[in-house]
């Protein structure tokens, strides 16, 4: 099967060798098939991409950067150049699996009601850190019809245009938000039981994990506020859960300060929740169950910080900045 109807959009910033590996994995068939969108790199990413045959689009960094804006810039350039039927979006720290395009395109060709096909993303070096292992676990999602895709996905161009592309203004969570609009138009999102990409999180420090969780909380709050009136109520529950769990500690400490130590009792909910998560997951996760349970609970504080950052920025009439965790 020819892949001439498929174009590729890679986005990145200072990815170095990871970007080179990413672009070399893309089975582009000719000029105009592959676009790399650079977001203010200070290394030689743009030159390396051009050398590998990609059309390079450099974002104007005087305008606030978002991954959604980068994806849109790449998609529009690709559509202007080639007008492909499908676009494979990929992050510059990922490598595309052999055979993915052929299998995913065949699926979309035979399922015209499906707008997005995605597959299994894996971590390249899960053994290098606990946080990389947890990322690899996060990518283990059910196959079949899905509510959303991630940054790596094969998308039907006609559906992307009809939905109005990604939302440029979102700091994070642009893919699930796009999927909300696609599903509202009767399109389906499908996760195939196929290897799609290998990701290199390079996350070895707690501070990186914390910032990533904070960014997730910001996305929960922003996307749920954007679709507040939607019957799907995307991420409303996740936002409430983060805010409620993070509020227990300060409220207990404040109450104990003024009304006595008995008000510290609610703090026991945190270890109780960790134990509940541990015992419910130890058969499935093995030695990852304990750190996963602890970081899941602790992560609610990071998510709440991100959600509060969004709401504070909205009250002040300004956008939140980019979350860098690498």
SULJOGI-V950914 format. One record per residue. RES is the residue in one letter. PSI is psi as a letter, one per 20 degrees, with the letter a starting at -180 (999 if undefined). Layout:
((RES	PSI) (RES	PSI))
This chain:
((X	p) (X	q) (X	k) (X	h) (X	j) (X	p) (X	r) (X	p) (X	o) (X	q) (X	q) (X	r) (X	o) (X	l) (X	i) (X	c) (X	h) (X	h) (X	g) (X	g) (X	h) (X	g) (X	h) (X	h) (X	i) (X	p) (X	l) (X	q) (X	i) (X	r) (X	p) (X	i) (X	h) (X	p) (X	p) (X	p) (X	o) (X	p) (X	m) (X	k) (X	q) (X	i) (X	a) (X	k) (X	g) (X	g) (X	g) (X	g) (X	g) (X	h) (X	h) (X	j) (X	j) (X	q) (X	p) (X	p) (X	o) (X	o) (X	q) (X	o) (X	j) (X	i) (X	p) (X	p) (X	q) (X	q) (X	h) (X	g) (X	h) (X	g) (X	g) (X	g) (X	g) (X	g) (X	g) (X	h) (X	g) (X	g) (X	g) (X	h) (X	g) (X	h) (X	l) (X	r) (X	h) (X	q) (X	p) (X	o) (X	q) (X	q) (X	q) (X	i) (X	j) (X	q) (X	p) (X	p) (X	q) (X	p) (X	i) (X	g) (X	g) (X	g) (X	g) (X	h) (X	g) (X	h) (X	g) (X	h) (X	h) (X	i) (X	m) (X	i) (X	i) (X	p) (X	h) (X	p) (X	p) (X	r) (X	b) (X	p) (X	p) (X	q) (X	p) (X	h) (X	m) (X	h) (X	i) (X	h) (X	q) (X	h) (X	h) (X	h) (X	h) (X	h) (X	g) (X	h) (X	h) (X	h) (X	i) (X	n) (X	q) (X	q) (X	r) (X	a) (X	p) (X	r) (X	h) (X	r) (X	r) (X	b) (X	h) (X	o) (X	q) (X	o) (X	p) (X	p) (X	g) (X	g) (X	h) (X	g) (X	g) (X	h) (X	i) (X	k) (X	a) (X	r) (X	o) (X	h) (X	i) (X	p) (X	h) (X	r) (X	k) (X	h) (X	g) (X	h) (X	g) (X	g) (X	h) (X	g) (X	h) (X	g) (X	h) (X	h) (X	j) (X	j) (X	q) (X	q) (X	p) (X	p) (X	o) (X	q) (X	m) (X	q) (X	p) (X	g) (X	q) (X	p) (X	q) (X	n) (X	h) (X	l) (X	o) (X	i) (X	q) (X	h) (X	h) (X	g) (X	g) (X	g) (X	h) (X	g) (X	h) (X	g) (X	h) (X	g) (X	h) (X	g) (X	g) (X	g) (X	g) (X	g) (X	h) (X	h) (X	h) (X	h) (X	k) (X	h) (X	j) (X	q) (X	i) (X	h) (X	l) (X	p) (X	j) (X	g) (X	g) (X	h) (X	g) (X	g) (X	g) (X	g) (X	h) (X	g) (X	h) (X	h) (X	h) (X	g) (X	g) (X	h) (X	h) (X	g) (X	g) (X	g) (X	g) (X	h) (X	h) (X	h) (X	i) (X	r) (X	i) (X	h) (X	i) (X	i) (X	h) (X	i) (X	h) (X	i) (X	h) (X	g) (X	h) (X	g) (X	h) (X	g) (X	g) (X	g) (X	h) (X	g) (X	h) (X	i) (X	i) (X	h) (X	h) (X	h) (X	i) (X	c) (X	i) (X	i) (X	g) (X	g) (X	h) (X	g) (X	g) (X	g) (X	h) (X	g) (X	g) (X	h) (X	h) (X	h) (X	g) (X	g) (X	g) (X	h) (X	g) (X	g) (X	g) (X	h) (X	g) (X	g) (X	h) (X	g) (X	h) (X	g) (X	h) (X	i) (X	k) (X	r) (X	q) (X	q) (X	r) (X	q) (X	o) (X	p) (X	j) (X	999))
